[in-house]
């Protein structure tokens, strides 16, 4: 699945400041609940925290892909029934216990339905390859608006 099939321009957020990993995760879950699907925020946070206990989703190079599988309410007709995503760029990186010890400034959250089978693993692998690519990360870091990030993502994904 290509990123523009998973997220739209409204699913790209830029934040100037973050105080902690937990605050960022809560912020991202709240945005998903408001914009995409009426999920149980506490349940999703519990799933994300459990996943982080297994090992940080900070994959290096200033990039993190927090993800979890959990129960979903029934989607609206235009929604992906199995997965929702959100991309956040931080103007000031935050400590994320990443594999390389570097703070994180690009996060792509993927929340998958319990019922989605292994499709979320394929999607995670694709997101990881694409988002941690130095060219992609550079373009995201240089962008100053969600619209600029969206245009870059769409252009880079169409070339891939």
Secondary structure, DSSP 8 states (H G I E B T S, - for coil): --HHHH--GGGEEEES----HHHHHHHHHHHHHHHT----HHHHHHHHHHHHHHS--EEETTEE--EEEE------TTS-SSEEEEEEEEEEEE----TTS--EEEEEEEEEEGGGTTHHHHHHHHHHHHHTSHHHHHHHHH--SHHHHHHHHHHHHHH-
